[in-house]
């Protein structure tokens, strides 16, 4: 008479629970870092957009013989012609061009979106 050993291969519940716990721990560490990196990238992109707006505003002022302190209200589309495309804040803010000689601002300036 022969004794047959039936051995089923697979993972035990404890092994699966350990793997799930490790994955959860790694996710808990990684997700906040991804959110922070995205926020920093949006802020940096916004600052670069503000630099482009400021440069375009100065070029527009030179071509139209505007002096420092002159208002740009209503001239946003003309200023945008000096850029490849109209800038938008990646964080969802809006840009205010301001007078000639002043820096443009973003509505999210409290979050660090300042020139």
ABEGO torsion letter per residue (X at the ends): XBBBBBBBBEBBAAAAAAAAAAAAAAAAAAAAAAAAAAAAAAAAAAAAAAAAAAAAAAAAAAAAGBBBGBBABGAAAAAAAABABBBBBAAGBBBBAEBBGBBBBBAAAAAGBBX
